[in-house]
Amino acid sequence: MYDWQPDKMGRLGRNKYFFWVVPAEVAGKWRWSLASAKGEEEFLFTLTQKFQEIDGRITTPISSVAPLEAYLIGTQIGFVLRYRPGGKQVEMRFSGRVEGNTMSGSVEVDTGPYAGRHKWTAKR
């Protein structure tokens, strides 16, 4: 399938197999907000996509950073956001599902007063 890399490939006996999962369409600008000590903070994720490969930039209240470990498998999406609000490194692990113009799931925050698992929804 030309430049569309398979999600899995292997062998069954002497035969090779290739497996593709049709990815959700996620390219575009996604917005969400999260509660913080300063109130609601806005985030913007500008996503680019080539088949199941995704990348982009996340604009946080203090900077713009690239997502880490970004993946898209069908409608499942996940990525890691690391940034430094208040000078302290925070890591947020997002995971969820894409349904049309909505992403929803959970985010694990590793440190600070909002450490823990929270619900998350982004809209395009």
SULWO-V345522 format. One record per residue. PHI is phi in whole degrees, 0 to 359 (* if undefined). PSI is psi in radians with two decimals (999 if undefined). Layout:
BEGIN
PHI&PSI / PHI&PSI
END
This chain:
BEGIN
*&0.73 / 57&-2.05 / 265&0.16 / 273&1.86 / 288&2.42 / 291&2.65 / 286&-0.58 / 215&2.68 / 207&2.72 / 185&-2.79 / 229&2.48 / 237&1.79 / 65&-2.20 / 269&-0.02 / 261&2.40 / 273&2.56 / 231&2.67 / 230&2.42 / 229&2.16 / 243&2.48 / 249&2.16 / 291&2.08 / 279&2.65 / 295&2.70 / 276&1.94 / 240&-0.09 / 300&2.45 / 135&-2.90 / 255&2.19 / 243&2.33 / 239&2.49 / 207&2.90 / 228&2.65 / 228&2.53 / 289&2.51 / 216&3.12 / 297&-0.40 / 266&0.07 / 106&-2.80 / 290&2.29 / 247&2.33 / 268&2.48 / 230&2.56 / 229&2.17 / 247&1.93 / 265&1.87 / 259&2.40 / 247&2.70 / 213&2.42 / 225&1.79 / 57&-2.13 / 268&0.01 / 271&2.16 / 235&2.66 / 201&3.12 / 157&-2.74 / 225&2.48 / 248&2.13 / 266&2.04 / 262&3.07 / 299&-0.31 / 239&-0.27 / 197&3.11 / 240&2.22 / 224&2.77 / 275&2.49 / 288&2.70 / 248&2.66 / 52&0.63 / 288&2.36 / 217&2.70 / 218&2.06 / 233&1.77 / 65&-2.00 / 258&0.01 / 273&2.30 / 228&2.60 / 202&2.69 / 194&2.86 / 244&2.37 / 242&2.14 / 241&2.22 / 205&3.10 / 237&1.27 / 287&2.34 / 65&0.35 / 81&0.01 / 250&2.35 / 294&2.25 / 235&2.38 / 243&2.25 / 239&2.18 / 253&1.92 / 264&2.42 / 214&2.53 / 180&-2.87 / 235&2.63 / 255&2.24 / 226&1.75 / 62&-2.04 / 260&0.40 / 229&2.36 / 247&2.37 / 212&2.65 / 171&-2.39 / 227&2.78 / 229&2.30 / 260&2.09 / 256&2.22 / 275&-0.46 / 217&3.01 / 86&-3.09 / 292&-0.27 / 252&0.38 / 300&2.49 / 129&-2.96 / 257&2.31 / 226&2.71 / 285&2.64 / 215&2.39 / 221&2.30 / 239&2.56 / 237&2.51 / 261&999
END
